[in-house]
Amino acid sequence: MLTITHTHEEGTLIDGTARGDGTAEILKANGWRWGRSIGAWYLPHSRDHRPKRYAIDQTAKALTAAGFDVALDLDDTVRPTAEVEADKIARQQDRAEALAAKADRKTDAALAADAAADRAHRALPEGGEPIKIGHHSEGRHRRAIERAHTAMRRTIEATAEAERAAARAEAAAHTTAMRYSPRQVANRLEKIAADIRRVQRHLDGYIADRGTPYARQIPRAEGTARDRYLSELAEHQDAHAYWEGIRAQQIADGVATNFTRDQFTKGDIVKVDGRWAVVLRINPKSLSVQSQHWRYTARYDQIQEHHPGGADAAEKVAELLAARR
């Protein structure tokens, strides 16, 4: 009996498989991967998500058609966002530490390979003496050269592996910080707010293709579909409350700004992503601005600094740019 299980914390796994029983080919064809650290097959990107019903059903059908008995044990319960994020931070810290340890091992291996290469080169005849063809030393000389070349190749390969491992460790160490950067938090709040509006439309009913000849009324969701949307809405609202708290703390700490449209007038100078620009138009959710080279829009949460402008705004931008240099 094979059992496909799903929980929000563990993701989608399958129990009961064995090496050589024919399940590996079927699972691979349906997008599953083998997790060496957990000793089980899993569906990628299923942890901290609701079960992917289509992928699970397709897998179950394929396994059943191959003669396996398959049972499903799927739990739709969603964990609070704070708990999910705490687990993500812990896993990322473990990953960063593991990669740092691997980088240290690779560095040690590179140093050892470099020392071996140095010994191999010191074993060569001094002064770049050429091989004496037919002499009793020819074989020894050729072997010494081959050992030196091999040692050098190993040094180059070991150094490259150490550099790659160090880069991965460095990236992993900064992943959590990037995830919680003010810009990322603001973007995530925008996405979650859009998800909430989408789900609410299904709960309330809406007009599809509004303003076109194909406009039609979509009724509000009912029955099991409504239950699913209500659960999804609660999940998004919990996530929004969590990230709103993170952003509020960032604003209180001074690492994020909290500008509103009422604070700006046309001609003001703002800083967006390290770039100075002049405000051209004030929109409900963003500013239309002109930098030295192009025109674009920026959300209010993207504004880093704000200076009153005026008739000499262009000159002020030039001064700020010069000061930055």
Disulfide bonds with the S-S distance in Angstrom:
none
